[in-house]
Amino acid sequence: MNSKVFMVLRIVLGLMLLVFGLNKFFHFLPDPEGMSAEAGAYFGALMSTKTLTLIAIVEVVAGLTFLLNKCGALMAIILMSISVNAVLFHVALDSANIAPALVLLVLNIVVLYGYKDKYKELMA
């Protein structure tokens, strides 16, 4: 992959993660409209168990690592679990608002592919 393209995609993913992660703490973006009662109940459960706080911390840390280009390969692997779960949540409970989750998953896969040389020893 072209290094300039990879750098731009890595920075876009980092900014996206930083904004959405910080939004979970400071609530500066409007809440999504049309969320079902089941999705609201699920989010309530995530908030009451502080799981959403952990997700926000991982998103902020991953965003910073991608922006600073430090430990990005590790964070891309860790972030994959959040990306897949975000897409599965939207497929099952809130399909109207799936676009950001799909963008997150696609960018995460692209960044994983960009770091493929770092994973060669891991896969050997």
Sequence and secondary structure as in RCSB ss.txt:
>XXXX:A:sequence
MNSKVFMVLRIVLGLMLLVFGLNKFFHFLPDPEGMSAEAGAYFGALMSTKTLTLIAIVEVVAGLTFLLNKCGALM
AIILMSISVNAVLFHVALDSANIAPALVLLVLNIVVLYGYKDKYKELMA
>XXXX:A:secstr
  HHHHHHHHHHHHHHHHHHHHHHHH  S   SS  HHHHHHHHHHHHTTHHHHHHHHHHHHHHHHHHTSSHHHH
HHHHHHHHHHHHHHHHHH GGG HHHHHHHHHHHHHHHHTGGGGHHHH 
